[in-house]
């Protein structure tokens, strides 16, 4: 019995309903989706839900290797031309047929600034995208663009559905193996099998994303049998306990994310790289990573992930050095002229607001620890905590001073660097600008040789490690726990297609 039919049979007894829904795989999510439109998705739950509801031209497997998706094959006859051959007879969840115009529409709307697509910057190198016929799409680039294929897992939407007024944000229509059965806002999202899936109907009753905002509460719900799968973000103390519990299966991998401090360089004080470096010297990474996070992550040295082909261990940002910080503050003119324990300059106290979101207790504890060290060293540091929607909206609006947050799904150095550090980049919430960094990031996108890309990203990373628009605290680990009844291949992005065999 499919879950959509369960919803209709309101006359069933609660016992029968419980037995039926027990066949659904229940996955704990830290936040609810805000939209089911993959073009404007923002948080990890949206990304993971939409990965099941939609297909992209390609798909990335757990090893981040490109595999055919809606495009069964492609060719690259010239450095700036890509031709994609679509599968025939692929249908959307409403029964309509996927055609090349749907692909063209998806990317043209993403590129339209009015849509405010979060990932627009990933596709701005596209000059034109056109349908050569019903099953062939040609993308012409402004210049060679190395990361393109890795980004084409973006879900394709139905042009007719959206243009006819379909509420794609609440009622998605994709071509993916699962389709929306029910969405109880703030509580759960239930997906059921799409019997008409081009890859064959999934062998599952569906997946239910259950929203439990608090990390520890989510782990407890898993232990109590109310959830079948939980994954990062998780609190370190819960990870340690769950690893020792032989009732569950677990995988702990090197992740594709970072935890970092975002400095708002538009702030009058934080516009000075010397001050940002001094403040960074008061961040005790070792204690945060190994005590607060109990060693599930790795102390970071730069913006480049160790798993990346661009990584260079010789590129390092400042380490924990309170004495060095004091000297740096003094060199920049910050002294305790009033003898009150707070550094000041030209009559202005060195006051900073540290912020993060309320759903992650480890981030709150880390911020409190950073605050304590800063206070001990003359920085008047205060803390602002808000729920994720309010916090993230404030950061995106550049209203923060120093924010603690993270990036995930870093499948290419470009994904962590171009939008974040290029002047005017769509993720450049700290308003950082450096023409040399811009040039290196442009080269990293356009170079066709891996050696040239590596050199470009390393050059940009060296400047970033010195000027510190970001201070990277940790390279995140990825943890997933599941019951013995669930079979999955761990994917550091947190994707769940392996659960349904698709």
Secondary structure, 3 states (H helix, E strand, C coil): CCHHHHHHCCCCCHHHHHHHHCCCEEEEECCCCCCCCHHHCCCHHHHHHHHHHCCCCEEECCCCCEEECCEEEEEEEECCEEEEEECCCCECCCCCECCHHHHHHHHHHHHCHHHCCCCHHHCCCEEEEEEEECCEEEEEECCCCCCHHHHCCCCCCCHHHHHCCCCCCCCCCCCCCEEEEEEECCCEEEEEECCCCCCCCCCCCCEEEEECCCHHHHHHHHHCCCCCEEECCCCHHHHHHHHCCCCEEEEEEEEEEEEEEEECCCCCCCCCHHHHHHHHCCCCHHHHHHHHCCCCCEECCCCCCCCCCCCCCCCCCCCCCHHHHHHHHHHCCCECCCCCCCCEECCEECEEEEEEECCCHHHHHHHHHHHHHHHHCCCEEEEEEECHHHHHHHHHCCCCCEEEEEECCCCCHHHHHHHHHCCCCCCCCCCCCCHHHHHHHHHHHHCCCHHHHHHHHHHHHHHHHHHCCEEEEEEEEEEEEEECCCCCCCCCCCCCHHHHCC
